[in-house]
Amino acid sequence: MPFSDYKTVDAVVKEFQITYTKSNFIIETEFPISDYFREDLEIVMQDGAADCSEYAICENLIYPVLKEVWKQYRQKFILWSHKSLTYDQNLSGFPEYILAKKSPLGNVVFDQPYFLLVEAKQDNFESGWAQCLAEMVAAQRLNENSEQDIFGIVSNGDRWQLGKLKSHVFTLNQVFYTIQDLNRLLAAINYLFQQCELLLDAETATLN
């Protein structure tokens, strides 16, 4: 069934036999934020209709933050928007954003996913994490490596929660981040990108 049909975390945990834990695994890794980015985001938040709809939140708040960090890693990864992700009939749908390996065949080819972001629609983080966790399971199975970390983010544009799935253990970072504190938010997201880069480099070294 579609990812969006999963409404509660406990339903996903039971169906896929995942152990749910909480701990602070994020190591905030400083990220340089340009004055232009700060000013542009501030203008949108103050004078624009930044959060008037789910689409507006994605376009005005979530994507710009992800893109700002992604630009530093664009040689190795593609940031996909609303790209189809399908493992089987029970795990399929369109995550808001996916960070995936950059394919040697070009930017039109979807390759191995490393993290997924789901919007917490109507501020419903429970439903958001149910959907995100199901997507993380799908990504893990598509990659055919249960020991590889898959990262997840659920955000309503203002509040950002981060988690990871390794084997059958899901860990929710206890500390959450807000767009009001850009330094810490981008430092946390930068950590996820760095971890994805380390995983990719390790896999590339193994293949070589």
Secondary structure, 3 states (H helix, E strand, C coil): CEHHHCCCHHHHHHHHCCEEEECCCCCCCCCCCCHHHHHHHHHHHHHCCCCCCHHHHHHHHHHHHHHHHHHHHCCCEEEEECCCEEEECCEEECCCEEEEEECCCCCCCEEEEEEEEEECHHHCHHHHHHHHHHHHHHHHHHHCCCCCCEEEEEECCCEEEEEEEECCEEEECCCCEECCCHHHHHHHHHHHHHHHHHHHHHHHHHHC
